[in-house]
Amino acid sequence: MVKSDATSVDQYLNDLPDDRKRVLKQIRRTILKNLNPDFEETMNWGMISYEIPLEIYPDTYNGQPLQFAALASQKQYVSLYLMSVYQDSRLKEFLLDGFKKIGKRPNIGKSCIRFKQIEDIPLEEIGKIISKTSVDEYIEKYEKARNSRINT
């Protein structure tokens, strides 16, 4: 994984080659347009991160803000991390249907979508996934998953 030392989103984007900058800016616009206002855009983990601030939810396992989504330029591709898709099989199916609609085969890990061009991802569905999750709902699913791991 390529990790940036940028301290701001603008610095991160400005450090990228033009082709990557264009792709990340388009995805970022989609995310920001659909993001619940209680989530916060920051630089964390060496990438653009969309998080629940510690002031809203301080009880995380690692003392870091609870990450909801992230965007990163890797060596060979761009990564979009959608943690809510990892938590919710319905959102994953919605995302996969979006790939079918645009006629592209997804390159997906557990919560990561890897791609090279903006045309390789279903932006409309990504925007809807971002907008479908409230902070309270995300925290509830996080706590449920965390408690199930603790109790097993």
N, C-alpha and C positions, 0 to 999 in steps of 0.2 A: 504494500500500500504506500502510495506517495503521500507524505504528510507535509503540510505547509507550515511555515513559521509566521504567516501573516497574522496580524492582530486585529484586522478589520475585514469585513466582507469586501469593501472596495479595494483594499490592498490585495486581497486574495485574487479577485477578478482581474485586476490590472497586471498581476504577475503572470497571467496565462497567455499563451499564444492566441492570436485573434480567432482562429476557428473554434477553439475550446471556450473562449470567452463568450462568443456568440451563443453557443449551445447552453452554457450555464446561465447566461442572462435570460434566455427564453424560459428555461425551466423555473428559474428563480421568480420571474414575473408571474408564472402560473401559480406557484406556491404562495407567493405573497397576496395575490388576488383572492385566493381561497382560504387562507390561513385564519383560524379563529384568533381574535385579538389577544387572548390570554396566553398564546404561545409567543415565544420570543425568538427572533433571528439573531444568532451570535456566531462567532468563530469559536469552535471547540473541537477538540480531537483532531485538529489540523484540517478542518473542513468547515463548510457553511453548515450550521446546525440550527434546527428548529426545535426549541425546548420549552419545557415548563419551568419557569424560574423557581429557584429555591425558596423565594418568598411565598410562592403559592404552594409548593410541595417540597418540603425539605427532607422528607423521610425516604431518601433513596439508598440503595445498598452501598453506593460508593461515595456518597457525599457530593456528587455532581448533579447538575440539573437533569431531569428526566428527558431523554431525547425522544422526539416524535418523528423527525425526518432529518435527513442530511443530504448534502450535495457535495461531490468531490471530483476533482480531475485526477485520474490515475494515469499511469504511464501509457497504457494502451487504449483506455476508454474512459468514459464518464460513469460515475456511480451515483445512483439515486437510492437512498435508503428510506424505506417506508415501514417503520416499525408497526404501524397499525395493520398493515397487510399480514405481517407475521403473527399478529394477535388474533386476526379474524379471518376465517376461511371464506366468508362471504365476500369480503373485500378482495381477497386473492382471486376468487373466481371472476369478480367484476373486472379486475385488472387483466386477467387472462383473456376475457371476452373482448376487452379493448384492443389487445394485440391482434386477435382474430379479425376484428373490424378493419384494422389498418393493414392486414395481410403480412404481418411481421412475426417472426418467431422470437419469443422472449428469451433473453439470457438472464436468468434470475437465480439468485441464491436465496437464503432464508428471508432476508429483508432487503436485499440489494438487487437493483436492476442495473445491468451493465449494458452500455450502448456507445456508439461512436457519433451518431448523427441524430439531430432532433426528430427527423422523420422516422427513426427506429423505435419511438415510444409513443403510446397513446396519451398525448397531453390532456385531452379532454377528460379522460377517465382519471388521470392522475390528479387533476384539479378537483374532481368530484370526491376522490378518496380523501384528499386533504380537507375538504370542506365538511365531510360527513362525520368527522370525529371531534367531539368537544373535549375540553380539558378534563372535565369530570368523568366522562366515559373512558377516556384513555387511562386516567389514574385508577379507576375501578378495575379495568382489565389488567393493568400492571400489578395491582395488589392481589388480585385473584391468582395470577400466574406465579407471583412471588410466594404467596402463602401455600400454593399447591406444591412448590418445590421444597419449602421448609417442612411441610407436613408429610413428605414421603420418605 
